[in-house]
Amino acid sequence: MGKRIIITGGGWAGCAAAAAATHLGAQTTLLERTDMLLGTGLVGGIMQNNGRFTAQEECTALGGGTLFQVIEKNLRHKAIHFPGHHHASLYDVSSTPSAVRRFLEENSVKIEYRARISSVEMRGNTIGSVSDDHGRTWEGDIFLDTTGTAGPMNNCTRYGTGCAMCVLRCPAFGGRVSLTALTGIKEIQGRRADGSIGAMSGSCKLSKESLAPQIIEQLDREGCVVIPLPPELMEDHLRIKACQQYALGAFRQNLVLLDTGKAKLMAPYFNLQKLHCLHGFENARYEDPYAGGKGNSIRFLAMAPRDNALQVQGIENLFCAGEKAGLLVGHTEAIVTGTLAGYNAVCRAEGHKLLVLPRSLAVGEAIAFVREQMRTPAGLAQKYTFSGSVLLEHLKQMNLYITDIPMIRRRVQSAGLSGIFSALPKKGTEK
Ligand SMILES: Cc1cc2nc3c(=O)[nH]c(=O)nc-3n(C[C@H](O)[C@H](O)[C@H](O)COP(=O)(O)OP(=O)(O)OC[C@H]3O[C@@H](n4cnc5c(N)ncnc54)[C@H](O)[C@@H]3O)c2cc1C
């Protein structure tokens, strides 16, 4: 029988950790607060834009590409361009969650829905078991915290414009609870440039059917529609956005829509009455958040102190990934860290040395760089993504942003890590 790996939080990070752990033969349980997988990934969809391309290919060369293959089968558009972003792909936000669920179930991951972890039993500085709101308890050898950093409602009210009724559905399922915080570890909060806490999510979903036929047709054909805004309709939310890679003038001067099956509007919120003034948007309505005319969810409120193997510092058998592992924005960022955390969880359970990815790889550099940056007040006011802003600029300077796939594979091979995630090291072969 494999060791028991318990993953709390079924967003992209938790799903990737589950895929990695079950592949290595661990008895893997994924606990999700709501009734759907993917968390904030239920409303996202953008992959492979800018440096996310490199990170995805690196992770694949490392042997951790299975979830990317699932996504690839659910893409609506591939290799598209939109302002500031190249070779992006867009997954279908309706079909992808179920495809991921089926993939995990077929690979023996036990998924428990409506399992909101709200208490923990500690044995010294080791977690013995976790329990949910209904009193169900899961014992394990190693635990992962992939609960994300969004909400709950009191935070969206305190640091944002109130609950905008997003897909996280806190009123129905209870808000996010951090496993790390339950163990007594003090968490880290992200800041905005003005010193206030958290950051607002940067896009909303419009119901596609509510838009004019010519907009729907262009979205279906090209994946992207850019509509110049008259000055009186421009809104200035660039500074509050979690996704700084989209904090470009083009996203203020234009309405940028992307086709994820829904019309993804690249603004944290946009006044509905103003939207109705635009030709083709007379009947527009929000699908997520429901109050997208007023606000959006607030994130980056609770991150775990961790090392570069993604172990939570201070707890022997706890790992973290995704937004919980730092100010990392994105599905790709969640998947690559989730894969590493899932791999290391099994390594720890089986008595192997933990893997720290080298800084000669974009993913290794990102994990180490973000941790260093978060130690400074200025670094805590940034967000980090392979797709733009500070991290991409840093990777460019280090010559780590490349899109030549054979070269990415050679770099992984030079590091001696080709396929590392696909099997545990043989005893006695670890460096
Ligand atoms: C509106 C929006 C649009 C976005 N668009 C994109 C995009 O197009 N491309 C992109 O790359 N990134 C996008 N992002 C960012 C991206 O979605 C996230 O950075 C990334 O997916 C985070 O994944 P995660 O697994 O760390 O956390 P989350 O997605 O927050 O998942 C955490 C999960 O844990 C669960 N959970 C919380 N507490 C508990 C508990 N106590 N017990 C059990 N379960 C719990 C939650 O229900 C949730 O399912 C977007 C984010 C938002 C909000």
The ligand as a Gaussian input file, in Angstrom:
#p B3LYP/6-31G(d) Opt

LIG

0 1
 C      -11.390000      35.753000     -12.182000
 C      -10.046000      35.116000     -12.357000
 C       -9.542000      34.903000     -13.642000
 C       -8.293000      34.299000     -13.810000
 N       -7.836000      34.055000     -15.067000
 C       -6.664000      33.401000     -15.253000
 C       -6.247000      33.003000     -16.543000
 O       -6.944000      33.213000     -17.534000
 N       -5.047000      32.351000     -16.667000
 C       -4.272000      32.080000     -15.585000
 O       -3.196000      31.482000     -15.741000
 N       -4.656000      32.447000     -14.334000
 C       -5.825000      33.082000     -14.141000
 N       -6.250000      33.410000     -12.881000
 C       -5.383000      33.098000     -11.733000
 C       -5.431000      31.616000     -11.429000
 O       -6.758000      31.153000     -11.511000
 C       -4.878000      31.311000     -10.043000
 O       -3.698000      32.019000      -9.752000
 C       -4.561000      29.806000      -9.885000
 O       -5.434000      29.008000     -10.635000
 C       -4.617000      29.503000      -8.408000
 O       -4.730000      28.120000      -8.190000
 P       -4.692000      27.525000      -6.704000
 O       -4.959000      26.086000      -6.858000
 O       -3.447000      27.954000      -6.012000
 O       -5.874000      28.253000      -5.891000
 P       -7.453000      28.328000      -6.122000
 O       -7.800000      28.354000      -7.542000
 O       -7.910000      29.473000      -5.270000
 O       -7.990000      26.962000      -5.521000
 C       -8.072000      26.738000      -4.149000
 C       -9.120000      25.664000      -3.901000
 O       -9.102000      25.310000      -2.533000
 C      -10.441000      25.169000      -2.072000
 N      -10.422000      25.375000      -0.622000
 C      -10.201000      26.509000       0.069000
 N      -10.235000      26.277000       1.398000
 C      -10.467000      24.940000       1.545000
 C      -10.607000      24.087000       2.673000
 N      -10.458000      24.557000       3.934000
 N      -10.865000      22.772000       2.461000
 C      -10.991000      22.269000       1.185000
 N      -10.871000      23.055000       0.079000
 C      -10.598000      24.367000       0.265000
 C      -11.199000      26.208000      -2.853000
 O      -12.581000      25.920000      -2.904000
 C      -10.532000      26.114000      -4.227000
 O      -11.148000      25.161000      -5.049000
 C       -7.524000      33.961000     -12.677000
 C       -8.040000      34.154000     -11.385000
 C       -9.301000      34.703000     -11.226000
 C       -9.871000      34.838000      -9.842000

